[in-house]
């Protein structure tokens, strides 16, 4: 179980938001709102694993083609994360409520968090995504075996 590192007096850790396309900008336009796409799975995995965006793109599309699924389907990306040494965990809760992403108690390493129909990444205590998902509930999450 993770515990808060550098928590404030209320027991929550408020993290910095970093706008991050996960390397997509090397291959595709990302400057305007019209350039946004539903690539959160590829982006989150690229950021968390420090792999090239296009490598993750190709790997997930290959797996999706083999399984007859879209690359952002759980049945596609979960086996991929497992093959890279990532482990899925149940949500962390404070009382009966799931923690919000911005309060997720991690400072070192990377965590991939599944919110409602979205994956986002916390990297070294900072939230990396194309938009601030800090207010969303942190549902299941993935850590690399080196953090367990």
Residue pairs with C-beta under 8 A, 6 or more apart in sequence:
1 92
2 92
2 104
2 105
2 106
2 143
3 105
4 11
4 12
4 13
4 105
5 13
5 105
5 106
5 107
5 108
5 125
6 13
6 107
6 125
7 13
7 105
8 14
11 94
12 102
12 103
13 103
13 104
13 105
13 107
13 125
14 102
14 103
15 102
15 104
15 122
15 125
15 126
15 127
15 134
16 125
16 126
16 127
17 126
17 127
17 129
17 132
17 134
18 123
18 126
18 127
18 128
19 129
19 130
19 131
20 43
20 47
20 121
20 128
20 129
20 130
21 30
21 43
21 53
21 130
22 39
22 42
22 43
22 44
22 46
22 47
22 53
22 128
23 46
23 52
23 53
23 54
24 30
24 39
24 42
24 43
24 46
24 53
26 53
26 54
27 53
27 54
28 35
28 37
29 35
30 130
36 130
38 72
39 57
39 72
40 72
40 118
40 119
40 120
40 129
41 60
41 71
41 72
41 77
41 119
42 53
42 56
42 57
42 60
42 71
42 72
43 53
43 119
43 121
43 129
43 130
44 112
44 119
44 120
44 121
44 129
45 51
45 56
45 60
45 77
45 80
45 81
45 112
45 119
46 52
46 53
46 56
47 110
47 121
47 123
47 128
48 86
48 110
48 111
48 112
48 121
48 123
48 142
48 144
49 56
49 84
49 110
57 71
59 80
60 71
60 72
60 76
60 77
60 80
61 71
63 71
63 76
63 79
63 80
64 70
64 71
64 73
64 76
67 73
67 75
67 76
69 75
69 76
70 76
71 77
77 119
78 88
81 88
81 112
81 142
82 88
84 144
85 144
85 145
85 146
86 112
86 142
86 143
86 144
86 145
87 142
87 143
87 144
87 145
87 148
88 140
88 141
88 142
89 140
89 141
89 142
89 143
90 140
91 98
91 99
91 137
91 138
91 139
91 140
91 141
92 98
92 99
92 104
92 105
92 138
92 141
93 99
94 103
97 137
98 137
98 138
98 139
99 105
99 137
99 138
100 134
100 135
100 136
100 137
100 138
101 113
101 115
101 120
101 122
101 127
101 133
101 134
101 135
101 136
101 137
101 138
102 127
102 134
102 135
103 138
104 111
104 113
104 122
104 138
104 141
106 122
106 125
107 124
107 125
108 124
108 125
108 147
109 123
109 124
109 143
109 144
109 146
109 147
110 121
110 122
110 123
110 124
110 143
110 144
111 121
111 122
111 141
111 142
111 143
111 147
112 119
112 120
112 121
112 141
112 142
113 119
113 120
113 121
113 122
113 138
113 139
113 140
113 141
113 142
114 138
114 139
114 140
114 141
114 142
115 133
115 136
115 137
115 138
115 139
116 136
116 137
116 139
118 133
118 136
120 127
120 128
120 129
120 133
120 136
121 127
121 128
121 129
122 128
127 133
127 134
